Amino acid sequence: MFFLIVGIGLIFLKYFAVGFVADLSWWWVLSPFPMAMAWWAWADATGYTKRKAMEKMDKRKQDRLDRQREALGIKSKRRK
């Protein structure tokens, strides 16, 4: 996502001729997009994306269980 935001920002700066970016070649301005594609391909191929999604889902599940236990007056068994 970082490369995508940088690429869009560079396009904006190049189009409106702002700062040093106005003097850069379009190849430099557009280079973050292939880097973003490479990052996403690597993340999907190695399972990084899926692993992060599972960690987020597990944390939400544990937080929900902790809230329910607290509402019932049971102490949480969560390791910290």
CORNORSUL-V379174 format. One record per residue. RES is the residue in one letter. PHI is phi in degrees with one decimal (999 if undefined). PSI is psi in radians with two decimals (* if undefined). OMEGA is omega in radians with two decimals (none if undefined). Layout:
res=RES phi=PHI psi=PSI omega=OMEGA
res=RES phi=PHI psi=PSI omega=OMEGA
This chain:
res=M phi=999 psi=-0.59 omega=3.13
res=F phi=-59.6 psi=-0.83 omega=-3.13
res=F phi=-63.1 psi=-0.63 omega=3.12
res=L phi=-65.0 psi=-0.79 omega=3.13
res=I phi=-64.5 psi=-0.75 omega=3.11
res=V phi=-62.0 psi=-0.75 omega=3.13
res=G phi=-61.9 psi=-0.77 omega=3.13
res=I phi=-65.7 psi=-0.70 omega=3.09
res=G phi=-63.1 psi=-0.74 omega=3.12
res=L phi=-65.6 psi=-0.67 omega=3.08
res=I phi=-62.3 psi=-0.78 omega=3.11
res=F phi=-58.9 psi=-0.84 omega=-3.13
res=L phi=-65.2 psi=-0.67 omega=3.12
res=K phi=-67.8 psi=-0.77 omega=-3.09
res=Y phi=-62.9 psi=-0.73 omega=-3.12
res=F phi=-92.7 psi=0.15 omega=3.06
res=A phi=53.2 psi=0.98 omega=-3.12
res=V phi=-103.0 psi=2.23 omega=3.01
res=G phi=62.1 psi=-2.68 omega=-3.09
res=F phi=-69.3 psi=-0.33 omega=-3.11
res=V phi=-65.4 psi=-0.49 omega=3.12
res=A phi=-61.2 psi=-0.51 omega=-3.12
res=D phi=-89.1 psi=-0.17 omega=-3.13
res=L phi=-74.5 psi=2.67 omega=3.04
res=S phi=-70.9 psi=2.70 omega=3.10
res=W phi=-63.9 psi=-0.45 omega=3.10
res=W phi=-61.6 psi=-0.72 omega=3.11
res=W phi=-69.2 psi=-0.67 omega=-3.11
res=V phi=-67.5 psi=-0.65 omega=-3.10
res=L phi=-90.2 psi=-0.08 omega=-3.08
res=S phi=-63.2 psi=-0.48 omega=3.10
res=P phi=-64.4 psi=-0.43 omega=-3.10
res=F phi=-68.9 psi=-0.79 omega=3.03
res=P phi=-63.8 psi=-0.57 omega=3.09
res=M phi=-66.1 psi=-0.66 omega=3.09
res=A phi=-64.9 psi=-0.72 omega=3.11
res=M phi=-64.0 psi=-0.71 omega=3.11
res=A phi=-64.4 psi=-0.72 omega=3.12
res=W phi=-61.5 psi=-0.83 omega=-3.12
res=W phi=-64.8 psi=-0.68 omega=3.11
res=A phi=-63.4 psi=-0.76 omega=3.12
res=W phi=-64.5 psi=-0.78 omega=-3.10
res=A phi=-62.3 psi=-0.70 omega=3.13
res=D phi=-72.4 psi=-0.66 omega=-3.10
res=A phi=-69.3 psi=-0.60 omega=-3.10
res=T phi=-90.7 psi=-0.14 omega=-3.13
res=G phi=85.7 psi=0.15 omega=-3.12
res=Y phi=-59.4 psi=-0.79 omega=-3.11
res=T phi=-62.3 psi=-0.82 omega=-3.11
res=K phi=-65.7 psi=-0.68 omega=3.14
res=R phi=-64.1 psi=-0.76 omega=3.12
res=K phi=-64.9 psi=-0.68 omega=3.11
res=A phi=-64.6 psi=-0.72 omega=3.12
res=M phi=-66.5 psi=-0.71 omega=3.10
res=E phi=-62.0 psi=-0.73 omega=3.13
res=K phi=-64.5 psi=-0.75 omega=3.14
res=M phi=-66.3 psi=-0.71 omega=3.11
res=D phi=-64.5 psi=-0.68 omega=3.12
res=K phi=-65.8 psi=-0.75 omega=3.11
res=R phi=-62.4 psi=-0.71 omega=3.13
res=K phi=-63.6 psi=-0.80 omega=-3.14
res=Q phi=-64.7 psi=-0.71 omega=3.11
res=D phi=-62.7 psi=-0.70 omega=3.11
res=R phi=-64.8 psi=-0.75 omega=3.11
res=L phi=-63.8 psi=-0.71 omega=3.11
res=D phi=-62.2 psi=-0.73 omega=3.11
res=R phi=-63.2 psi=-0.71 omega=-3.14
res=Q phi=-67.0 psi=-0.73 omega=3.11
res=R phi=-64.6 psi=-0.70 omega=3.12
res=E phi=-64.7 psi=-0.67 omega=3.12
res=A phi=-65.8 psi=-0.54 omega=3.12
res=L phi=-85.8 psi=-0.16 omega=-3.14
res=G phi=86.6 psi=0.30 omega=3.12
res=I phi=-98.8 psi=2.39 omega=3.13
res=K phi=-71.8 psi=2.54 omega=3.14
res=S phi=-72.1 psi=2.48 omega=3.10
res=K phi=-98.1 psi=0.26 omega=-3.08
res=R phi=-69.7 psi=2.28 omega=3.06
res=R phi=-83.8 psi=2.43 omega=-3.13
res=K phi=-118.5 psi=* omega=none
